[in-house]
Amino acid sequence: MKELYVGGDFNGHVGRTNTGYERVHGGWGFGIRNNEGEYLLDAAIAYDLAITNTFFQKKDQI
């Protein structure tokens, strides 16, 4: 199994909801999705990646 980490400031907000993106978005995002966030989610699906920080509950959401 190979691991690939991609980091950067993509100016994308993937938002709180993960409807249609359950495989790549864990449901613990925040705010409203913008166009750049939609592009990130689509790229994650296309390249079999995940937006990993959305799979963990944030402290202010506990």
ROTIDO-838981 format. One line per 5 residues: number of its first residue (from 1); their letters; for each residue x, y, z of N, C-alpha, C. Coordinates in steps of 0.2 Angstrom, whole numbers, plus 5000, padded with zeros to 4 digits. Layout:
BEGIN
NUM = A = X,Y,Z,X,Y,Z,X,Y,Z ~ ... .
END
This chain:
BEGIN
1 = MKELY = 5004,4994,5000,5000,5000,5000,5004,5006,5000 ~ 5003,5011,4995,5007,5017,4995,5003,5022,4998 ~ 5006,5027,5001,5003,5033,5004,5005,5039,5000 ~ 5000,5044,4999,5001,5050,4996,4998,5055,5000 ~ 5002,5060,5002,4999,5066,5006,5000,5072,5001 .
6 = VGGDF = 4994,5076,5001,4994,5082,4997,4992,5087,5002 ~ 4996,5093,5002,4995,5098,5006,4995,5105,5003 ~ 4992,5110,5005,4992,5116,5002,4986,5120,5004 ~ 4986,5127,5002,4981,5131,5003,4977,5132,4996 ~ 4972,5128,4996,4968,5127,4990,4962,5132,4990 .
11 = NGHVG = 4961,5136,4995,4956,5141,4996,4949,5138,4994 ~ 4949,5131,4996,4943,5128,4995,4939,5126,5002 ~ 4933,5127,5003,4929,5125,5009,4925,5120,5007 ~ 4926,5114,5009,4922,5108,5008,4915,5108,5011 ~ 4914,5112,5016,4908,5112,5020,4906,5107,5025 .
16 = RTNTG = 4901,5108,5028,4899,5103,5033,4896,5097,5031 ~ 4892,5097,5026,4888,5092,5023,4892,5087,5018 ~ 4891,5081,5018,4895,5077,5014,4891,5073,5009 ~ 4885,5075,5008,4880,5072,5004,4883,5071,4997 ~ 4883,5065,4994,4886,5064,4988,4894,5063,4988 .
21 = YERVH = 4897,5064,4993,4904,5064,4994,4906,5060,5000 ~ 4902,5055,5002,4903,5051,5008,4909,5047,5008 ~ 4912,5045,5003,4918,5041,5002,4924,5046,5004 ~ 4924,5052,5002,4930,5056,5003,4929,5062,5008 ~ 4923,5063,5011,4921,5068,5016,4918,5065,5022 .
26 = GGWGF = 4921,5065,5027,4919,5062,5033,4913,5064,5037 ~ 4911,5070,5035,4905,5073,5038,4906,5078,5044 ~ 4913,5079,5045,4915,5084,5051,4918,5090,5048 ~ 4916,5092,5042,4918,5099,5040,4914,5104,5043 ~ 4915,5111,5041,4911,5116,5044,4910,5121,5039 .
31 = GIRNN = 4905,5125,5040,4903,5131,5035,4900,5128,5029 ~ 4900,5132,5024,4897,5131,5018,4902,5130,5012 ~ 4900,5125,5008,4905,5123,5003,4905,5128,4997 ~ 4911,5130,4995,4912,5135,4989,4914,5131,4983 ~ 4915,5134,4977,4916,5131,4971,4923,5127,4972 .
36 = EGEYL = 4928,5131,4975,4934,5127,4975,4934,5121,4980 ~ 4930,5121,4985,4929,5115,4989,4925,5110,4985 ~ 4921,5111,4980,4918,5106,4976,4923,5103,4971 ~ 4928,5108,4969,4933,5105,4964,4938,5100,4968 ~ 4939,5102,4975,4943,5097,4979,4940,5091,4980 .
41 = LDAAI = 4934,5091,4981,4930,5085,4982,4930,5080,4976 ~ 4928,5084,4970,4928,5080,4964,4935,5077,4962 ~ 4940,5081,4964,4947,5078,4963,4949,5072,4967 ~ 4946,5073,4974,4947,5067,4978,4944,5061,4976 ~ 4938,5062,4973,4935,5056,4970,4938,5053,4964 .
46 = AYDLA = 4940,5058,4960,4944,5055,4954,4950,5052,4955 ~ 4954,5054,4960,4961,5051,4961,4961,5046,4968 ~ 4955,5044,4970,4954,5040,4976,4958,5042,4982 ~ 4956,5049,4983,4959,5052,4989,4954,5053,4994 ~ 4955,5056,5000,4950,5058,5005,4953,5065,5008 .
51 = ITNTF = 4948,5069,5010,4949,5075,5014,4949,5073,5021 ~ 4955,5071,5024,4955,5068,5030,4953,5072,5036 ~ 4954,5078,5036,4952,5082,5042,4945,5082,5043 ~ 4941,5080,5038,4933,5080,5039,4931,5073,5042 ~ 4936,5069,5043,4934,5062,5047,4935,5063,5054 .
56 = FQKKD = 4937,5068,5057,4938,5069,5064,4934,5075,5067 ~ 4931,5074,5072,4927,5079,5075,4931,5084,5078 ~ 4930,5091,5077,4934,5096,5080,4932,5098,5087 ~ 4937,5100,5091,4935,5101,5098,4929,5106,5099 ~ 4928,5111,5095,4923,5116,5096,4916,5113,5094 .
61 = QI = 4916,5106,5091,4910,5103,5089,4908,5097,5094 ~ 4912,5097,5099,4911,5091,5104,4906,5094,5109 .
END
